[in-house]
Amino acid sequence: MNITTIGVIGSGTMGAGIAQLSAQQGFQVVLYDLNQEILTQSLTIIFKRLDRLVEKQKISDVSCTAMKESIRTTTVIADLNECQVIIEAAPEKIEIKRDIFKQLEEHCSPETIFATNTSSLSVTEIGSHVESPSRVAGMHFFNPAPLMPLVELVKGIQTSQETIDILKELATSLHKSPVICEDTPGFIVNRVARPYYNEALRVMKDQIASVEQVDNIMKKAGKFKMGPFELQDLIGIDVNFATTKTVHGSFFNESRFRPHYYQERMVQSGRLGRKAKGGFYSYES
Amino acid sequence: MSLNLMILGDNHLSEVLTDKFSEIEDVQVIDSTSPLESNIDVVIETTNLDIEKKKQQLQSVERHVSASTLILTTVLGVTATEAASWLETQERLVGFATFSNLDDIDLIEITPALQTKAASVDHAKEVFARIDKETEEVEDGVGLVFPRILAMIVNESAFALAEGTASAKDIDIAMKQGTNYPLGPLEWAEKIGIDDVYAILVGLNRDLGEERYRPAPLLKKLVLAGWTGETAGQGFYSFQNRGEKEKVR
C-alpha cells in the first residue's frame, strides 16, 4: 500500500504529537477534532515546535514551511476519506471510539487501515464494532510521540497479518521501532513496567527502604535512568494509578497487579507529582 | 589493613568476587578447599536457590572460624534474620544482595539481621569499599530492593513471553525504547542468571506467602533445564527459538 495521507483523530497531546511526527516525515496529514478551537490551539502548538526545530537548526526554513502546509485540520469526519491510514487518538472511552470507527467506515474505502492509539482498551473490542475488523489494529505511541522511538502494534483477534505488515512499514517510515504484540491487558510496556512501581511502593511502605533510598539504589545498582518514585512524579501519580487499576481489572484481579493502597492515598491527597508541584518529592522552586 | 577472606558458593557471583578481591593488595582470598584453621577475617557465602545447602554451608564454616569472623551472606532467597538464626554467633552476620555483573553495578545493598550488631554492619561496608562499591543499608527482606524489583519485572516478562504476547526480542526492545530501561528484562536476566531471579521469587513466595510472588512456570523450567542464561549458553532466547535452526543471536 502506498501511504501518502495519514488521518489523525483527536488533537489532544497524543493526536497533535502523531500529526506533527507524520508531517515531519513527509506525509500529508488530516487532523480531525470535533472542536475547531482545540484544533486551532493544537496547530499553534505544533507550529511552535516546528519553529523551534528551525531555531535549533534541526530542519530548514523551507522544510518547516512544507511541514506546516502538509497539515490540514477539519471538523468534518468525511474529510478523512482520502487517507490510507487513520490513527485514532480520541479519549479512552469505548463508546467514543466505537462511534468514530462506525462513522469512518461509511466514508472511507474498504482498504483504509484503522489504527487506534489506545493504551488501555481492547483492540479486539474496538474492532468488533466495525464491519471488517481485519483492518483494525492498535498503534500505540508513547508520549511525547515525536520523540519516543517505540510503537506497539497490537494484533486484535480478528486483525489481519496484512494490516500489521502495513502498519509496521508505516512505523518504520516514521522512524519508529515497531514491536508486535497480542491484544493483552497493558500490551507490553504498561504491563511489564507495573512491578517497577508496585514493588517499589511495597518495599517503601514495608519500611525496607525510603523513597530516596529506593530511587538511589535503582539508579546506582540497576542503572535505571530514573527511580520508580521520581518516574511516578513525572508521569503523574494519578495517571500511573489509573493504568495500574486498568491492568489489574483487565487481568481479572490477578494479585501480581494489585495496586498498593498508598498509591490511592497519594491521589486522594492531590500530591500528583510534578504537575501538582509535588508528589513523592517536593518541587517548590 | 590486611584481610583474609574466604568465598563460599559454586556460582558465578563467587567467581566474580574471587577475581575482584584477588586483585587487591592486602587481601588474601583463601581457597575454600584449603584447611580452615587459618585466620579468616571475613566469610562471603553466596548460595541462593538451595536453602538447605546454604544452611549447611554456613553452619559448617562457622565451626571452623573464630566467633569474631564477619559472615556476609546473600539474601536473594532468605532474609538475613533467617540465615543468622542458623548460626551459634548470630550478631556477626550481615546480609547483602547483588548480582554477578558487578562491573555494571556501583552500589551493593546490605542489611543487618535483627540479631546483627552495628559493628558488623560497619565492617561489611569496609569490605565492599575495598572493591570500590558503595553500600546502602536497608531493612531486612528477601531480595532487598533492586534484586526484588528486577526479579518481579523479569517474572512479568517471562509470563508475557510464555503466553505468546510478544517475542523475547520485542519485549526487550519495548522496555528499552518505550520506557528507557537500561537493558531489556529478558537479556538482563540472561546476563545475571535466570537461577538467581528464580531464587528471589521462590524466596519471596516462601517468606511472604503471597500469590503475587509466584514464579512464572517458564522460569522454573529454564532453571531445571540448566538454561540459566549467558554462562549456560542458553536462556529465554534459545527457548523461544528452540524449534528453529538459527538462534536470534
Boltz contact constraints between the chains, C-beta under 6 A:
constraints:
  - contact:
      token1: [A, 142]
      token2: [B, 178]
      max_distance: 6.0
  - contact:
      token1: [A, 149]
      token2: [B, 177]
      max_distance: 6.0
  - contact:
      token1: [A, 150]
      token2: [B, 177]
      max_distance: 6.0
  - contact:
      token1: [A, 150]
      token2: [B, 178]
      max_distance: 6.0
  - contact:
      token1: [A, 177]
      token2: [B, 173]
      max_distance: 6.0
  - contact:
      token1: [A, 177]
      token2: [B, 177]
      max_distance: 6.0
  - contact:
      token1: [A, 179]
      token2: [B, 170]
      max_distance: 6.0
  - contact:
      token1: [A, 179]
      token2: [B, 173]
      max_distance: 6.0
  - contact:
      token1: [A, 179]
      token2: [B, 174]
      max_distance: 6.0
  - contact:
      token1: [A, 181]
      token2: [B, 165]
      max_distance: 6.0
  - contact:
      token1: [A, 181]
      token2: [B, 166]
      max_distance: 6.0
  - contact:
      token1: [A, 182]
      token2: [B, 165]
      max_distance: 6.0
  - contact:
      token1: [A, 184]
      token2: [B, 165]
      max_distance: 6.0
  - contact:
      token1: [A, 188]
      token2: [B, 166]
      max_distance: 6.0
  - contact:
      token1: [A, 188]
      token2: [B, 171]
      max_distance: 6.0
  - contact:
      token1: [A, 188]
      token2: [B, 174]
      max_distance: 6.0
  - contact:
      token1: [A, 189]
      token2: [B, 174]
      max_distance: 6.0
  - contact:
      token1: [A, 189]
      token2: [B, 178]
      max_distance: 6.0
  - contact:
      token1: [A, 189]
      token2: [B, 179]
      max_distance: 6.0
  - contact:
      token1: [A, 192]
      token2: [B, 156]
      max_distance: 6.0
  - contact:
      token1: [A, 192]
      token2: [B, 157]
      max_distance: 6.0
  - contact:
      token1: [A, 192]
      token2: [B, 175]
      max_distance: 6.0
  - contact:
      token1: [A, 193]
      token2: [B, 179]
      max_distance: 6.0
  - contact:
      token1: [A, 195]
      token2: [B, 152]
      max_distance: 6.0
  - contact:
      token1: [A, 195]
      token2: [B, 153]
      max_distance: 6.0
  - contact:
      token1: [A, 195]
      token2: [B, 156]
      max_distance: 6.0
  - contact:
      token1: [A, 199]
      token2: [B, 149]
      max_distance: 6.0
  - contact:
      token1: [A, 199]
      token2: [B, 152]
      max_distance: 6.0
  - contact:
      token1: [A, 200]
      token2: [B, 149]
      max_distance: 6.0
  - contact:
      token1: [A, 203]
      token2: [B, 145]
      max_distance: 6.0
  - contact:
      token1: [A, 207]
      token2: [B, 139]
      max_distance: 6.0
  - contact:
      token1: [A, 208]
      token2: [B, 138]
      max_distance: 6.0
  - contact:
      token1: [A, 208]
      token2: [B, 139]
      max_distance: 6.0
  - contact:
      token1: [A, 208]
      token2: [B, 141]
      max_distance: 6.0
  - contact:
      token1: [A, 209]
      token2: [B, 138]
      max_distance: 6.0
  - contact:
      token1: [A, 209]
      token2: [B, 145]
      max_distance: 6.0
  - contact:
      token1: [A, 214]
      token2: [B, 145]
      max_distance: 6.0
  - contact:
      token1: [A, 217]
      token2: [B, 136]
      max_distance: 6.0
  - contact:
      token1: [A, 217]
      token2: [B, 145]
      max_distance: 6.0
  - contact:
      token1: [A, 217]
      token2: [B, 146]
      max_distance: 6.0
  - contact:
      token1: [A, 218]
      token2: [B, 146]
      max_distance: 6.0
  - contact:
      token1: [A, 220]
      token2: [B, 106]
      max_distance: 6.0
  - contact:
      token1: [A, 220]
      token2: [B, 107]
      max_distance: 6.0
  - contact:
      token1: [A, 221]
      token2: [B, 105]
      max_distance: 6.0
  - contact:
      token1: [A, 221]
      token2: [B, 107]
      max_distance: 6.0
  - contact:
      token1: [A, 221]
      token2: [B, 146]
      max_distance: 6.0
  - contact:
      token1: [A, 222]
      token2: [B, 146]
      max_distance: 6.0
  - contact:
      token1: [A, 223]
      token2: [B, 182]
      max_distance: 6.0
  - contact:
      token1: [A, 225]
      token2: [B, 180]
      max_distance: 6.0
  - contact:
      token1: [A, 255]
      token2: [B, 211]
      max_distance: 6.0
  - contact:
      token1: [A, 255]
      token2: [B, 212]
      max_distance: 6.0
  - contact:
      token1: [A, 256]
      token2: [B, 212]
      max_distance: 6.0
